[in-house]
Amino acid sequence: MKADSRILCAVYAAAIMLMIVGSAGTAFLGSTTTAMAAVVSSIQVRGNERVDAETVRGNLTIKPGQNFNNSDIDESIKRLFATGLFSDVRINQQGGTLVVTVNENLIINQIVINGNKKIKDKQLEALIQSRPLGPYDEVTIEYDADAIRDAYDRIGRSDATVTTQVVNLEGGRVNVAFEVSEGDRTK
């Protein structure tokens, strides 16, 4: 989904540049291409529910009244994704307004590890990247499950299994449970 989002963002950026060039009434033909800059008077944030609009604006390299171009759009999108708060980001220009549309990632409410006896919770929690009140990301959760499996492998429990369960809560939050079956040391 992130790759699709980045491709879509690149398409939007190209479309904005075409609109800018087209609205300027000037097209550059020849062997050199001149990058044209645009200026917006305001920035509108859409799609945010838990993340404050000022947080979104603060991660943009584009500011009202200043020139910007495609590289500024790309950098702004990268910065917003790097926060881990968003699963999708789109930026386009509507007249004098820059519209930033975001889809927020779910937030982890609680992480629980069940079924572990040989390795204590604190040791396993130190191995995983996901944290309560942090962004929920399926790839990171799978990495965390692998890290728990690897810890059991290191103590001779190579047949240990780890499954995950995610429970959606209200307000864009989830609880994540790692269910550990420690396996049999005699195998």
C-alpha positions as a Python dict, from the first residue, in 0.01 Angstrom:
ca = {
    (1, 'M'): (0, 0, 0),
    (2, 'K'): (288, 239, 78),
    (3, 'A'): (444, 177, -264),
    (4, 'D'): (107, 248, -427),
    (5, 'S'): (78, 565, -218),
    (6, 'R'): (422, 685, -322),
    (7, 'I'): (346, 620, -688),
    (8, 'L'): (17, 804, -652),
    (9, 'C'): (198, 1094, -482),
    (10, 'A'): (448, 1107, -768),
    (11, 'V'): (161, 1119, -1017),
    (12, 'Y'): (-2, 1401, -819),
    (13, 'A'): (328, 1589, -809),
    (14, 'A'): (365, 1554, -1186),
    (15, 'A'): (5, 1670, -1236),
    (16, 'I'): (67, 1976, -1017),
    (17, 'M'): (375, 2064, -1218),
    (18, 'L'): (176, 2033, -1541),
    (19, 'M'): (-93, 2258, -1396),
    (20, 'I'): (169, 2511, -1293),
    (21, 'V'): (336, 2511, -1635),
    (22, 'G'): (-3, 2522, -1809),
    (23, 'S'): (-132, 2807, -1592),
    (24, 'A'): (180, 3012, -1654),
    (25, 'G'): (97, 3011, -2024),
    (26, 'T'): (456, 2926, -2107),
    (27, 'A'): (592, 2594, -2218),
    (28, 'F'): (960, 2524, -2246),
    (29, 'L'): (1061, 2317, -2544),
    (30, 'G'): (1413, 2219, -2627),
    (31, 'S'): (1700, 2032, -2474),
    (32, 'T'): (1687, 2202, -2134),
    (33, 'T'): (1397, 2192, -1892),
    (34, 'T'): (1336, 2476, -1654),
    (35, 'A'): (1173, 2395, -1322),
    (36, 'M'): (896, 2638, -1243),
    (37, 'A'): (809, 2731, -887),
    (38, 'A'): (463, 2795, -749),
    (39, 'V'): (341, 2994, -451),
    (40, 'V'): (43, 2917, -229),
    (41, 'S'): (-134, 3152, 8),
    (42, 'S'): (-259, 2885, 251),
    (43, 'I'): (-222, 2520, 345),
    (44, 'Q'): (-527, 2310, 422),
    (45, 'V'): (-497, 1973, 598),
    (46, 'R'): (-764, 1707, 538),
    (47, 'G'): (-819, 1359, 678),
    (48, 'N'): (-653, 1417, 1013),
    (49, 'E'): (-848, 1307, 1319),
    (50, 'R'): (-594, 1254, 1598),
    (51, 'V'): (-292, 1436, 1456),
    (52, 'D'): (-313, 1813, 1484),
    (53, 'A'): (-309, 2007, 1154),
    (54, 'E'): (-16, 2215, 1285),
    (55, 'T'): (185, 1894, 1326),
    (56, 'V'): (123, 1818, 959),
    (57, 'R'): (211, 2174, 851),
    (58, 'G'): (523, 2165, 1067),
    (59, 'N'): (657, 1868, 869),
    (60, 'L'): (614, 2041, 534),
    (61, 'T'): (899, 2215, 356),
    (62, 'I'): (637, 2427, 177),
    (63, 'K'): (525, 2748, 348),
    (64, 'P'): (257, 2999, 243),
    (65, 'G'): (400, 3288, 45),
    (66, 'Q'): (718, 3101, -51),
    (67, 'N'): (807, 2938, -384),
    (68, 'F'): (792, 2560, -399),
    (69, 'N'): (847, 2293, -664),
    (70, 'N'): (825, 1915, -711),
    (71, 'S'): (1128, 1845, -494),
    (72, 'D'): (961, 2036, -208),
    (73, 'I'): (648, 1823, -252),
    (74, 'D'): (856, 1503, -254),
    (75, 'E'): (1051, 1610, 55),
    (76, 'S'): (731, 1706, 239),
    (77, 'I'): (573, 1369, 162),
    (78, 'K'): (888, 1187, 280),
    (79, 'R'): (893, 1386, 603),
    (80, 'L'): (527, 1311, 675),
    (81, 'F'): (575, 938, 610),
    (82, 'A'): (888, 938, 829),
    (83, 'T'): (679, 1044, 1130),
    (84, 'G'): (513, 700, 1120),
    (85, 'L'): (179, 869, 1179),
    (86, 'F'): (38, 825, 829),
    (87, 'S'): (-41, 537, 596),
    (88, 'D'): (-102, 769, 300),
    (89, 'V'): (-18, 1129, 212),
    (90, 'R'): (-133, 1327, -91),
    (91, 'I'): (-45, 1686, -175),
    (92, 'N'): (-207, 1892, -447),
    (93, 'Q'): (-276, 2254, -525),
    (94, 'Q'): (-625, 2397, -561),
    (95, 'G'): (-596, 2756, -671),
    (96, 'G'): (-392, 2940, -409),
    (97, 'T'): (-436, 2664, -152),
    (98, 'L'): (-206, 2367, -101),
    (99, 'V'): (-421, 2072, 9),
    (100, 'V'): (-249, 1802, 215),
    (101, 'T'): (-467, 1492, 254),
    (102, 'V'): (-354, 1230, 506),
    (103, 'N'): (-472, 889, 621),
    (104, 'E'): (-360, 831, 977),
    (105, 'N'): (-208, 507, 1096),
    (106, 'L'): (-380, 332, 1382),
    (107, 'I'): (-225, 388, 1725),
    (108, 'I'): (-124, 98, 1949),
    (109, 'N'): (-312, 119, 2275),
    (110, 'Q'): (-158, -183, 2449),
    (111, 'I'): (84, -467, 2374),
    (112, 'V'): (44, -799, 2553),
    (113, 'I'): (268, -1106, 2537),
    (114, 'N'): (95, -1431, 2640),
    (115, 'G'): (219, -1788, 2681),
    (116, 'N'): (583, -1706, 2748),
    (117, 'K'): (735, -1881, 3046),
    (118, 'K'): (1101, -1930, 2957),
    (119, 'I'): (1165, -1568, 2857),
    (120, 'K'): (1027, -1286, 3071),
    (121, 'D'): (800, -1012, 2935),
    (122, 'K'): (1061, -739, 2993),
    (123, 'Q'): (1322, -929, 2788),
    (124, 'L'): (1079, -979, 2498),
    (125, 'E'): (953, -619, 2516),
    (126, 'A'): (1313, -501, 2475),
    (127, 'L'): (1337, -697, 2148),
    (128, 'I'): (1029, -557, 1977),
    (129, 'Q'): (998, -222, 1802),
    (130, 'S'): (624, -163, 1854),
    (131, 'R'): (532, 48, 2155),
    (132, 'P'): (210, 153, 2327),
    (133, 'L'): (93, 491, 2189),
    (134, 'G'): (314, 436, 1883),
    (135, 'P'): (190, 387, 1528),
    (136, 'Y'): (51, 48, 1431),
    (137, 'D'): (227, -102, 1131),
    (138, 'E'): (166, -460, 1012),
    (139, 'V'): (523, -498, 884),
    (140, 'T'): (667, -394, 1220),
    (141, 'I'): (432, -632, 1405),
    (142, 'E'): (553, -920, 1184),
    (143, 'Y'): (914, -817, 1250),
    (144, 'D'): (837, -818, 1624),
    (145, 'A'): (688, -1169, 1604),
    (146, 'D'): (1005, -1285, 1422),
    (147, 'A'): (1222, -1125, 1693),
    (148, 'I'): (1034, -1319, 1962),
    (149, 'R'): (1071, -1643, 1760),
    (150, 'D'): (1445, -1576, 1723),
    (151, 'A'): (1479, -1527, 2100),
    (152, 'Y'): (1325, -1869, 2158),
    (153, 'D'): (1547, -2021, 1890),
    (154, 'R'): (1854, -1888, 2075),
    (155, 'I'): (1753, -2079, 2391),
    (156, 'G'): (1701, -2405, 2202),
    (157, 'R'): (1329, -2373, 2139),
    (158, 'S'): (1341, -2364, 1759),
    (159, 'D'): (990, -2506, 1733),
    (160, 'A'): (837, -2214, 1928),
    (161, 'T'): (563, -2032, 1743),
    (162, 'V'): (436, -1678, 1774),
    (163, 'T'): (100, -1562, 1644),
    (164, 'T'): (-43, -1215, 1662),
    (165, 'Q'): (-389, -1092, 1735),
    (166, 'V'): (-497, -734, 1672),
    (167, 'V'): (-815, -598, 1828),
    (168, 'N'): (-957, -275, 1687),
    (169, 'L'): (-1078, -27, 1945),
    (170, 'E'): (-1264, 301, 1910),
    (171, 'G'): (-1078, 616, 1818),
    (172, 'G'): (-831, 459, 1577),
    (173, 'R'): (-655, 250, 1840),
    (174, 'V'): (-566, -119, 1851),
    (175, 'N'): (-453, -370, 2110),
    (176, 'V'): (-181, -610, 1994),
    (177, 'A'): (-127, -953, 2150),
    (178, 'F'): (165, -1184, 2077),
    (179, 'E'): (66, -1544, 2157),
    (180, 'V'): (372, -1760, 2228),
    (181, 'S'): (378, -2138, 2213),
    (182, 'E'): (720, -2221, 2352),
    (183, 'G'): (758, -2560, 2188),
    (184, 'D'): (920, -2869, 2333),
    (185, 'R'): (1289, -2862, 2425),
    (186, 'T'): (1320, -3238, 2363),
    (187, 'K'): (1262, -3199, 1988),
}
